[in-house]
Amino acid sequence: MYVGLVRTTGQLSPLLQRLRKARGWSQTHLGARIGLSQERISAIERAPESVSFDQLLTVLMALNAEFIVQTREPVEDDPW
């Protein structure tokens, strides 16, 4: 299932909520799966840009989602 592309931090919050709700999980359920409180899951969903990258990846893995980085277009002067 493809949920969305994130290009700004403002797009990450609704995406995390959509992923969780698509699984039918409450914030409490997601938190219990990864050892966090409902309040922490709420804070992560509200402001995902303010959490550690490790914690964000943990949430994404619990939601069976991937973090993929790709360029939008080739860079012509890239030596690689």
Secondary structure as UniProt FT lines:
FT   HELIX           9..22
FT   TURN            23..24
FT   HELIX           27..34
FT   HELIX           38..46
FT   HELIX           48..50
FT   HELIX           53..62
FT   TURN            63..64
FT   TURN            76..77
//
